[in-house]
């Protein structure tokens, strides 16, 4: 199997959706080619479900342009999590569905990678007691890993809150790009039409 040389990483979300394009290089610093962020806000003039589908449509148009422009060989998506709030779960599920739909429209293989595996590959240590403290350490660890290697990119987001999603996308793409077992799973899985998870 030929190793993947170009991966688009995605961190799905309806309000903020991050992406990062990485290529295979010997030096980590030279891997990341570009990053970006999609943002959408609710239109309070619309009924909830009308606004939800409006935002999903905007997301699909935007992501289609990103995939067409970046031309990846594979897409790596941060695995679906299960938020406590029902509306947040609906938003996240919708954005994941858009990611899969766009990947299939371009016939690009897509794999979902669990965050715990991404963190181990990126060398992020999860510390602190309690859910909030652990989540904070994860965010800061991933951002620090990406800033160290790719923080000087021209369009790398400056604000810490905006940096989180492209950083997650970049770390996810890096995990697939540097892991042969994941690549093998992506192309050899007996159900290639499904989004696979790997841990």
C-alpha positions, 0 to 999 in steps of 0.5 A: 500500500502506498503511504498517504502524502496529503491529508486534510484534518477536520475538527467538526462543529456548526458554530466553528469548524476547523481544518488543516492541510498536512503533507508528508515531510521529514521535518514536522515543521514543514508538514502543515501547508494551510489552516482555516476556520468556518464560523456561523451564527444563529439567525434569530429571525428564523425558526430553530430548524430552518436556521439549523438547515441554513447553517448546515447548507452554508457549511457544506458549501464552504467545506466543498470548496475547501476539499476542492481547493486542497485536493487531499488524498484522505480526510481525518476527522476528530471522532464524534464526542457526546456533549451533555446538551442535546442541542450541542449533540445535534449540531455536532452530529450535523457537522460530522454528517456534512464532513462525510457527505462531502468526502463521499462526493469527492470519493475521498476516504475518510476516517474518524480518529478518537481524541485519546489516540490523537493526544498520545501521538501528539504527546499531550499529557492530560492533567488536572482533577475534574472534567473542566481541568482535564479539558483545559489541559487537553486544549492547551496541550494540542494548541502548544503542540501545533504552535511549536511546529506551525504557529508561524503560518501566515493565516494561523489564528491569533486568538486562543479561542479561534486557534483551538479548532484548526489545532485539533484538525492539524493534530488529527491530520498529523496522527493519520499522516504519521501512522501506517496502521491507521492508513492501512485501516483506512484503505483495507477496511471491509466496509470502506463506506463507513467512517471507521474509528481506531484506538 
